[in-house]
Amino acid sequence: METPAGYGVVLVTTGNMQEAEAIANALVEAKLAACVSLLPIHSIYTWQGKLHKEQEWQLLIKTDLAQFPAMEAKIKEMHSYEEPEIIALPIVASSQAYLQWISQQVKNQE
């Protein structure tokens, strides 16, 4: 029986929809992610001592966190930001059927 341990959502922001879609496609095609949802967002942050207010795209990447190192490498390879946001959050509760689906979509590293 699947448990939530080991599954998660990875957050990544990009500067435009084209880059977000390219990264999402690459992750799903490489079986590093089961699904990537894309959302337009407005971010306010400090970078290199300056306040920025930017329109960005948020990727919500559903995956087996065992894939995180390979996923991080692929994102950094494709991403235009000097230091992209790549944050993994564990799934603490989910339906068993959804976790099974993630498992079936994402390649197993064992």
Secondary structure, 3 states (H helix, E strand, C coil): CCCCCCEEEEEEEECCHHHHHHHHHHHHHCCCCCEEEEEEEEEEEEECCEEEEEEEEEEEEEEEHHHHHHHHHHHHHHCCCCCCCCEEEECCCCCHHHHHHHHHHCCCCC
